[in-house]
Structures are given as structure tokens and as C-alpha cells.
Amino acid sequence: MRHLSDQFREVTRSLVEAVGNGVYYTETGGGIDVATATMSHRIGFVRATDPEQKFWPLYRVTQTGTEIVVSVEAPNGPAFVLRNPVHQAGLTADDLERLRRYLLRGIETIL
């Protein structure tokens, strides 16, 4: 699950660099609910000129049977879900592209 957090950070930081001075990177420490084996982590964007404007999705990563389920939810946007086999190390290139497009739409909501 740690590797997935690194991928979330990498995609988010690359978008901050691409957008430039319009947004800043923001993150809260992740936590793990041992009872449900769910990792939760917030990684997102804050508008540079108005810190109250955020797109700050909550990532939840859960193992369900033979799958790793990643759900991404933001208060000002739709939910986004990825499913991958447990044996797969991290997100695929297609998953990362879908996540990137989702995050770009989120940035648009705050700019």
C-alpha cells in the first residue's frame, strides 16, 4: 500500500509542476484502519491565490479478496475507483493516466 501512496504523490506533484504557480501541493498523513485493512490518505491541490479553494481527494486503499481497490473521493467532485489484482505491483500506466485526468478535472474546479 505504501507504493500506491508514492504513485499518488508523484502524479499530484507532476500536475502541480505542469500547472505552475496556480496551485500548491497539499497532503495529510495517512492512516490505516486495522479492522478493515483500509489505508486512507489525502493528497491534493490548494489554489495559490485562495487557500480556501482546494481539490483535496481522499484516497482509500483496501484489499478485497484478490483485488486491491482504490477509491478516490473529493467533496467537490465525483468518486473515482480503480481495481487491480493483489499480485500487481502498483497502478498500471492506464490507471495513472485515468488518475491524472481525474485530478486535472479537479484542478479545473478550483481555478
C-alpha positions in Angstrom: 0.0 0.0 0.0 2.9 2.3 0.6 3.9 2.1 -3.0 0.5 3.3 -4.1 0.8 6.4 -1.9 4.1 7.2 -3.6 2.3 6.9 -7.0 -0.5 9.2 -5.8 2.1 11.8 -4.7 4.1 11.5 -7.9 1.0 12.1 -10.2 -0.1 15.0 -8.0 3.3 16.7 -7.8 3.8 16.3 -11.6 0.5 18.2 -12.1 1.5 20.9 -9.7 4.7 21.4 -11.8 2.7 21.4 -15.1 0.1 23.9 -13.8 2.8 26.2 -12.4 2.0 28.9 -9.9 -1.7 28.3 -9.9 -1.8 25.5 -7.3 0.2 24.1 -4.5 0.6 20.5 -3.3 -1.1 19.6 -0.1 -1.1 16.3 1.9 -2.2 14.9 5.2 -0.6 11.9 6.9 -2.3 8.6 6.0 -3.8 6.2 8.4 -4.6 2.5 8.4 -7.8 1.1 9.9 -6.6 -2.3 11.1 -10.1 -3.7 11.5 -10.9 -3.1 7.8 -7.3 -3.1 6.4 -8.0 0.2 4.8 -5.4 2.9 4.2 -6.7 6.5 4.0 -4.7 9.4 2.7 -5.5 12.9 1.5 -3.3 14.3 -1.3 -4.4 17.2 -3.5 -4.2 20.8 -4.5 -4.7 24.3 -3.0 -5.3 27.3 -5.1 -2.3 29.6 -4.8 -4.3 32.8 -4.6 -7.0 31.5 -2.3 -6.0 28.8 0.2 -9.7 28.1 0.9 -10.1 26.7 -2.6 -9.0 23.1 -2.5 -9.3 19.9 -4.5 -8.3 17.5 -1.8 -9.3 14.0 -2.6 -9.4 11.2 0.0 -7.7 8.0 -1.3 -8.9 4.8 0.3 -7.0 1.6 -0.5 -8.5 -1.7 0.6 -7.7 -5.3 -0.2 -10.9 -7.1 -1.1 -10.3 -10.8 -1.8 -7.8 -11.0 -4.7 -8.1 -7.3 -5.6 -6.7 -4.0 -4.4 -9.5 -1.4 -4.6 -8.5 2.3 -4.8 -11.3 4.8 -4.3 -10.7 8.5 -4.6 -13.4 10.9 -3.4 -13.4 14.7 -3.2 -16.2 16.8 -1.6 -16.3 18.9 -4.8 -16.1 16.1 -7.3 -17.2 12.6 -8.3 -15.8 9.4 -6.9 -13.1 7.5 -8.9 -12.4 3.8 -8.5 -9.6 1.6 -9.6 -9.3 -2.2 -9.2 -6.2 -4.3 -9.6 -5.1 -7.8 -8.8 -3.3 -8.1 -5.4 -0.2 -9.5 -7.1 0.2 -6.5 -9.4 2.8 -4.0 -8.0 1.1 -0.6 -8.1 -1.0 1.1 -10.6 -0.7 0.5 -14.4 0.1 3.2 -16.9 -3.6 3.3 -17.9 -4.6 3.7 -14.2 -2.1 6.5 -13.7 -3.4 8.3 -16.9 -7.1 7.9 -15.7 -6.0 9.3 -12.3 -4.1 12.2 -13.9 -7.2 13.1 -16.0 -9.4 12.9 -12.8 -7.0 15.2 -10.9 -6.9 17.7 -13.8 -10.7 18.0 -13.8 -10.4 18.6 -10.0 -7.8 21.4 -10.6 -10.2 23.0 -13.0 -12.8 23.2 -10.3 -10.6 25.5 -8.2 -9.0 27.7 -10.8 
